[in-house]
Structures are given as C-alpha cells and as structure tokens.
C-alpha cells in the first residue's frame, strides 16, 4: 500500500506533500507577516513530560480542549463569562487540540480547518496562553490544501505534537489521496502493523524539518475491546525516541461511547486500559486432550519498557442539548454524565481527558459538581 504498506516509496511522497504544505505556509507568511516566535517567557514554562502531571485531583486533572472554529478560540481566550468566555477555567497543564479534520459548518459561516486556518488559530491561542501546549489532531489525507491533512501544522512553532485520528472515516477519506491504500480493517494485528508504519512515517517526516523535529508523533485510535493499547503505546513511544526519552508518545483512545453508556461503564473501561499499560495478555493455542484450546497468560511489562499512563487521554464527548435517541456519543451524552465520567476516570487512575465538545457545552460542564470543583473560575 502506498504510504503505509510500502513505507519507502510511500513516505517519499509524504515528504513531498509536507514540502508542499511548507510552501503554502510560506505563502501565508508572505501575505500576513512571519509567524511570531514563541514568547521568551513561554520557553521557560514548566510542562509535564506526559499529557498529565503527577499527583492527584486538581494537580493531575488535565483537560484536552477541542478547537474547531474561530468562535471556539474567541471563547477560550475571553475572560468574560457573560460573553461565553472560558479563560478563567483553564490551567497551565491544559492542552488545546486543533481539530484540523473539521470540514466547516453547514451554514458556511465557519470554514474548514485547512492548514492556513489552523496556523492562524494556533498563533492566537499561543499568544493568549503561552504556557499551554497545542496538539494538531490531523486526519490521514495527503492533500496539503484541505482539512484532514496528515501533516497540518508540522512546521508551526506553537504546536507541541501531531496526533493522527486513526479510525475508518479518516482512513477511507484519505484513500482519495492514496489510491493504493487498502480498505480499513479492525483486525488488531493487521491494524497494529499499519499503526507502526504510519506513526513511524509521521515521526520521520517531523524529524526532517527543523521546527517539526521538536514535535511528538501521536495517535487517537478507535476503542476496540480486543485491541491492546499498552502494546500500541509502546510502539508510539519507540517512534518518539528521537526526542531523547523512552516514554514520550501521546495517545488518546476514543472512549466516548463508554461514557455515553454511563459513568460505571466508563470507569470500568478506564481501569482496563490503564491495566494494559502495566500487563500484557498473551493468548496461545495449546493441545490438551487431543484438542487445541486457547489459553491466556498475563505477565507484567518490565518497568523499563512499560508505557506511562500520563501519556493516555480518555475521550469524553457530550452536548449541552443531549438527546437520548442520539446516534453518537456526542449527541446523547449530557454534561452531568460527562462530569460523572471524570470522577470515575480519576478514581481509576486517569489524568488527561479529551473533551470533544463545543464551548457552550463546556460552559455547562464547569457548572457540574466534580469538574466545577476541580476548575473553579479564577
């Protein structure tokens, strides 16, 4: 498969696409002035090595905040709650996630988040929050002019990491720019091979750019019951060792359906995922009584090879106008349920939570007892 199954020729083409994006960025710079360097005081900010810091409660609790539009940026940067401003709730460990896969709204008032749009939003956020990190949540497309570009913001100085959204929709949408790509599969072993090649190619592309070389390569995979996310985390860690550490790979698992099914389900799922960061389950076929049977064995991952739970973000999608008949977690989960999921997730050892929600929904979340207590306005 070009780009994934055959990494050498595929990633040569990816590098060309990245170069095209760089030229587009230069064209943007020519039109509005060079990107401002990071403020001096931002360079001495103390950020955790993972997504969330050590500690408990308010110390460990880290919010990954979705950004789709200019309106979202306006709300996050405003300190006036009467106008929907949320700046008072944001802490230095929180991370803004630019959803560069956003295709625009139906009315046309908000444009798709092309690399040009994303670069401008990233710069606004960095100017207002110099100590907060920014992640580009990218698709799996090789079109550098459209939303969903796999390398959007790879050379932007304000961006900390590029995280690829690894799901069927993005995989298949990217096929138009990569005709040799096979169809999506949810089979774990086959998917793991593709993940390793994809993140490896992303990391190599970042390493080939003077600005991108400092950025992490991460993944936002689907939540499948038969996938081993500890093993995936180890693979992502290996692709980030160019940065000088053994455990630097960010990952956000799409656990929003678990939360939509109730906080107890979410807590159970969080416990399972975090356990996978410590233990490996092996399934072997052994012959007993003339028949082959599957036997599971559990072993603890050696400490040196064990991925860090601080690099894991659990996803919670919710709405300020939930519907019990909603087809997606985003439309049927309430702010109250999201709040309860945070409580359960923290209790099970989670620290980072990716809130895939509108700023209006987040304003309601900050009124809930758990998150409101963790993040009172200042």
C-alpha positions as CSV (number, residue, x, y, z in Angstrom):
1,X,0.0,0.0,0.0
2,X,1.4,3.4,-0.9
3,X,2.2,5.4,2.1
4,X,1.5,2.7,4.7
5,X,2.1,-0.8,3.4
6,X,5.3,0.2,1.5
7,X,6.9,2.8,3.6
8,X,9.9,3.7,1.4
9,X,8.1,4.9,-1.7
10,X,5.0,6.0,0.2
11,X,6.9,8.2,2.6
12,X,8.9,9.8,-0.1
13,X,5.6,11.0,-1.5
14,X,4.5,12.1,2.0
15,X,7.7,14.1,2.4
16,X,6.8,15.8,-0.9
17,X,3.3,16.6,0.4
18,X,4.8,18.0,3.6
19,X,7.1,20.2,1.5
20,X,4.1,21.4,-0.4
21,X,2.5,22.3,2.9
22,X,5.6,24.2,3.8
23,X,5.5,26.2,0.6
24,X,1.8,27.0,1.4
25,X,2.8,28.1,4.8
26,X,5.5,30.4,3.3
27,X,2.9,31.9,1.0
28,X,0.7,32.5,4.0
29,X,3.6,34.2,5.8
30,X,4.2,36.4,2.8
31,X,0.6,37.5,3.0
32,X,0.3,38.4,6.7
33,X,3.9,38.6,8.1
34,X,6.1,36.0,9.5
35,X,4.9,33.7,12.3
36,X,5.8,35.3,15.6
37,X,8.4,33.3,17.6
38,X,7.3,31.9,20.9
39,X,7.5,34.5,23.7
40,X,10.6,34.3,25.8
41,X,8.5,33.5,29.0
42,X,6.8,30.6,27.2
43,X,10.1,28.9,26.7
44,X,10.6,28.5,30.4
45,X,7.2,27.2,31.2
46,X,7.2,24.0,33.2
47,X,5.1,21.3,31.4
48,X,4.9,17.7,32.4
49,X,6.7,15.1,30.3
50,X,3.4,13.4,29.5
51,X,-0.1,14.7,28.8
52,X,-0.9,15.0,32.5
53,X,1.4,15.7,35.5
54,X,1.9,13.5,38.6
55,X,-0.2,14.0,41.7
56,X,-3.9,13.7,42.3
57,X,-7.2,15.6,42.0
58,X,-6.7,19.1,40.6
59,X,-2.9,18.5,40.1
60,X,-3.3,15.5,37.8
61,X,-6.5,16.5,36.1
62,X,-5.7,17.8,32.6
63,X,-8.2,19.0,30.1
64,X,-7.6,18.5,26.3
65,X,-9.9,21.1,24.7
66,X,-11.2,20.7,21.2
67,X,-11.0,23.6,18.9
68,X,-13.0,23.6,15.6
69,X,-13.6,27.2,14.9
70,X,-12.6,30.8,15.4
71,X,-15.6,31.1,17.7
72,X,-14.1,28.4,19.9
73,X,-10.8,30.3,20.1
74,X,-12.7,33.5,21.0
75,X,-14.5,31.7,23.9
76,X,-11.3,30.2,25.2
77,X,-9.3,33.4,25.1
78,X,-12.1,35.6,26.6
79,X,-12.2,36.1,30.4
80,X,-15.7,37.4,30.3
81,X,-18.1,34.6,31.3
82,X,-21.1,36.8,30.3
83,X,-20.0,36.5,26.7
84,X,-19.2,32.8,26.9
85,X,-15.6,33.4,28.0
86,X,-13.8,30.3,29.5
87,X,-10.3,31.6,30.1
88,X,-10.8,31.6,33.8
89,X,-11.3,27.8,33.9
90,X,-8.1,27.0,32.0
91,X,-4.9,25.9,33.8
92,X,-1.3,25.7,32.5
93,X,-1.3,21.9,32.1
94,X,-4.4,22.0,29.8
95,X,-3.9,21.4,26.1
96,X,-5.7,22.8,23.1
97,X,-6.5,20.3,20.4
98,X,-6.9,21.9,17.0
99,X,-9.2,19.5,15.1
100,X,-7.8,20.1,11.6
101,X,-10.2,17.5,10.3
102,X,-13.1,19.9,10.8
103,X,-14.9,20.3,7.4
104,X,-16.8,23.5,8.2
105,X,-20.3,24.1,9.3
106,X,-23.5,23.6,7.2
107,X,-24.3,27.3,7.1
108,X,-20.8,28.1,5.8
109,X,-20.1,30.7,8.5
110,X,-17.2,28.6,9.8
111,X,-14.6,27.5,7.2
112,X,-12.9,24.1,7.0
113,X,-9.8,23.9,9.1
114,X,-7.2,23.9,6.3
115,X,-3.5,24.3,7.3
116,X,-3.8,28.0,6.6
117,X,-6.8,28.4,9.0
118,X,-5.2,26.1,11.6
119,X,-2.0,28.1,11.6
120,X,-3.8,31.3,12.4
121,X,-5.8,29.7,15.2
122,X,-2.7,28.2,16.7
123,X,-1.0,31.5,16.8
124,X,-3.9,33.2,18.5
125,X,-4.0,30.5,21.2
126,X,-0.3,30.7,21.8
127,X,-0.4,34.5,22.2
128,X,-3.1,34.2,24.9
129,X,-1.8,31.1,26.6
130,X,2.0,31.0,26.2
131,X,2.4,28.1,28.6
132,X,-0.3,25.8,27.3
133,X,0.5,23.2,24.8
134,X,-1.2,22.8,21.4
135,X,-1.9,19.5,19.6
136,X,-2.9,19.2,16.0
137,X,-5.4,16.4,15.6
138,X,-4.9,15.5,12.0
139,X,-6.6,13.2,9.5
140,X,-5.0,10.6,7.3
141,X,-5.1,12.5,4.0
142,X,-2.1,13.6,1.9
143,X,-3.9,16.7,0.4
144,X,-2.0,19.7,2.0
145,X,-4.6,22.2,0.9
146,X,-7.6,20.7,2.7
147,X,-8.9,19.9,6.1
148,X,-7.7,16.5,7.3
149,X,-4.1,16.8,6.0
150,X,-2.0,14.3,7.9
151,X,0.8,16.9,8.4
152,X,-1.1,20.0,9.2
153,X,1.0,22.3,11.4
154,X,4.0,20.1,11.3
155,X,6.2,23.2,10.9
156,X,4.3,25.6,13.2
157,X,6.4,26.7,16.2
158,X,3.5,26.9,18.6
159,X,2.4,23.2,18.1
160,X,3.7,20.6,20.5
161,X,2.5,17.4,18.9
162,X,0.8,15.9,15.8
163,X,-1.8,13.3,16.6
164,X,-3.3,11.2,13.9
165,X,-7.0,10.3,14.1
166,X,-6.9,6.5,13.4
167,X,-10.5,5.4,12.5
168,X,-12.4,4.1,9.5
169,X,-13.7,7.5,8.4
170,X,-10.3,9.2,8.2
171,X,-8.6,6.2,6.8
172,X,-11.1,5.8,3.9
173,X,-11.3,9.6,3.3
174,X,-7.6,9.6,2.8
175,X,-7.8,6.9,0.2
176,X,-8.7,9.5,-2.4
177,X,-5.1,10.9,-1.9
178,X,-3.5,7.5,-1.6
179,X,-5.2,5.2,-4.1
180,X,-3.1,2.2,-3.2
181,X,-4.3,2.2,0.4
182,X,-6.2,-1.0,1.3
183,X,-9.7,-0.9,2.9
184,X,-10.0,-0.2,6.6
185,X,-9.8,-3.2,8.9
186,X,-10.4,-3.5,12.6
187,X,-8.4,-6.7,13.0
188,X,-5.9,-5.9,15.7
189,X,-2.6,-7.5,14.4
190,X,-3.1,-6.0,10.9
191,X,-4.0,-2.7,12.4
192,X,-1.0,-2.7,14.7
193,X,1.3,-3.1,11.7
194,X,-0.3,-0.2,10.0
195,X,-0.1,2.0,13.1
196,X,3.6,1.3,13.5
197,X,4.2,2.2,9.9
198,X,2.0,5.3,10.0
199,X,3.4,6.7,13.2
200,X,6.9,5.8,12.1
201,X,6.5,7.8,8.8
202,X,4.9,10.7,10.7
203,X,7.9,10.8,13.1
204,X,10.4,10.6,10.2
205,X,8.7,13.5,8.5
206,X,8.8,15.6,11.6
207,X,12.5,14.7,12.2
208,X,13.3,16.0,8.7
209,X,12.1,19.6,9.5
210,X,14.0,22.0,11.8
211,X,10.8,23.0,13.6
212,X,9.0,19.7,13.3
213,X,11.9,17.8,14.8
214,X,10.9,19.0,18.3
215,X,7.3,17.7,18.0
216,X,5.9,14.5,19.2
217,X,4.0,12.0,16.9
218,X,0.9,10.5,18.5
219,X,-2.3,8.6,17.8
220,X,-6.0,8.8,18.5
221,X,-7.2,5.2,17.8
222,X,-10.6,3.7,18.0
223,X,-11.7,2.0,21.2
224,X,-12.0,-1.7,20.3
225,X,-12.4,-4.4,23.0
226,X,-9.8,-6.7,21.5
227,X,-7.0,-4.2,21.0
228,X,-4.1,-3.9,23.3
229,X,-3.5,-0.2,23.9
230,X,-0.4,-0.8,26.1
231,X,1.3,-2.5,23.1
232,X,0.2,0.4,20.9
233,X,1.6,2.9,23.4
234,X,4.9,1.1,23.4
235,X,5.0,1.3,19.6
236,X,4.3,5.0,19.7
237,X,7.0,5.5,22.4
238,X,9.6,3.9,20.1
239,X,8.7,6.3,17.3
240,X,9.4,9.3,19.6
241,X,12.8,8.2,21.0
242,X,14.4,10.7,18.6
243,X,13.4,13.3,21.2
244,X,15.7,11.8,23.9
245,X,13.2,9.9,26.1
246,X,11.8,6.4,26.3
247,X,8.2,7.3,27.0
248,X,7.1,10.4,25.1
249,X,4.3,9.1,22.9
250,X,0.9,10.8,23.4
251,X,-2.3,8.7,22.8
252,X,-6.0,9.5,23.1
253,X,-8.3,6.5,22.9
254,X,-11.9,7.1,21.7
255,X,-13.7,6.0,24.9
256,X,-16.6,8.4,24.4
257,X,-19.1,5.5,23.8
258,X,-18.2,4.0,27.2
259,X,-19.1,7.3,28.9
260,X,-22.3,7.6,26.9
261,X,-23.3,4.2,28.4
262,X,-22.8,5.6,32.0
263,X,-20.0,6.5,34.3
264,X,-19.7,3.0,35.7
265,X,-19.0,1.6,32.2
266,X,-16.5,4.4,31.6
267,X,-14.8,3.7,34.9
268,X,-14.5,0.0,34.0
269,X,-13.1,0.8,30.6
270,X,-10.6,3.3,32.1
271,X,-9.4,0.6,34.5
272,X,-9.0,-1.9,31.7
273,X,-7.0,0.5,29.5
274,X,-4.7,1.5,32.4
275,X,-4.1,-2.1,33.2
276,X,-2.9,-2.7,29.7
277,X,-0.2,-0.2,30.3
278,X,1.1,-2.5,33.1
279,X,0.3,-6.0,32.0
280,X,0.4,-7.9,28.7
281,X,-2.1,-10.7,27.9
282,X,-0.8,-13.5,25.7
283,X,-3.1,-16.0,24.0
284,X,-1.6,-19.3,23.0
285,X,-3.1,-22.4,21.4
286,X,-2.2,-25.5,23.4
287,X,-3.1,-29.1,22.8
288,X,-5.0,-30.7,25.6
289,X,-6.9,-33.9,25.4
290,X,-6.3,-34.1,21.7
291,X,-7.8,-30.7,21.1
292,X,-6.3,-27.3,20.7
293,X,-7.5,-24.7,23.2
294,X,-6.8,-21.0,23.7
295,X,-5.0,-20.3,26.9
296,X,-4.5,-16.8,28.3
297,X,-1.4,-15.8,30.3
298,X,-0.9,-12.5,32.0
299,X,2.6,-11.1,32.6
300,X,3.7,-7.8,34.0
301,X,5.5,-5.5,31.5
302,X,9.1,-4.8,32.6
303,X,9.4,-1.3,34.2
304,X,11.8,0.0,31.6
305,X,9.5,-1.0,28.7
306,X,6.2,0.0,30.4
307,X,4.4,2.9,28.8
308,X,3.4,5.8,31.0
309,X,-0.3,6.2,31.9
310,X,0.4,10.0,31.9
311,X,0.5,9.8,28.1
312,X,-3.0,8.5,27.8
313,X,-6.0,10.7,27.4
314,X,-9.5,9.3,27.8
315,X,-12.1,10.8,25.4
316,X,-15.4,12.2,26.6
317,X,-17.9,13.6,24.1
318,X,-21.0,15.4,25.3
319,X,-23.6,18.1,24.4
320,X,-25.4,20.9,26.2
321,X,-28.6,19.7,24.4
322,X,-28.3,15.9,24.7
323,X,-30.9,13.5,23.1
324,X,-31.5,10.0,24.4
325,X,-32.1,9.0,20.8
326,X,-28.8,10.4,19.5
327,X,-26.9,8.1,17.2
328,X,-23.5,9.2,18.5
329,X,-21.9,9.7,22.0
330,X,-21.5,13.4,21.2
331,X,-25.3,13.9,20.8
332,X,-26.6,11.7,23.6
333,X,-24.3,12.4,26.5
334,X,-25.1,15.2,28.9
335,X,-22.7,17.4,30.8
336,X,-23.8,15.8,34.0
337,X,-22.8,12.3,32.7
338,X,-19.5,13.7,31.4
339,X,-18.9,15.1,34.9
340,X,-19.6,11.7,36.5
341,X,-17.3,10.1,34.0
342,X,-14.4,12.4,35.0
343,X,-15.0,11.4,38.6
344,X,-14.8,7.7,37.8
345,X,-11.9,8.1,35.4
346,X,-9.8,10.0,38.0
347,X,-10.7,7.4,40.6
348,X,-9.3,4.6,38.3
349,X,-6.0,6.5,37.8
350,X,-6.7,8.6,34.7
351,X,-5.3,12.1,34.5
352,X,-5.9,13.5,31.0
353,X,-9.4,13.8,29.5
354,X,-10.0,14.9,25.9
355,X,-13.3,16.8,25.9
356,X,-14.8,16.6,22.4
357,X,-17.4,19.2,22.9
358,X,-18.5,22.7,22.0
359,X,-17.5,25.6,24.2
360,X,-21.2,26.1,25.1
361,X,-21.2,22.5,26.4
362,X,-18.0,23.1,28.3
363,X,-19.5,26.1,30.0
364,X,-22.2,23.8,31.3
365,X,-19.6,21.2,32.4
366,X,-17.9,23.8,34.5
367,X,-21.2,24.2,36.4
368,X,-21.2,20.5,37.4
369,X,-20.1,19.5,40.9
370,X,-16.9,17.5,40.1
371,X,-15.4,19.5,37.2
372,X,-16.6,22.7,38.7
373,X,-14.8,21.9,41.9
374,X,-11.7,20.9,40.1
375,X,-11.8,24.0,37.9
376,X,-13.4,27.0,39.6
377,X,-13.1,30.2,37.6
378,X,-10.2,32.5,38.6
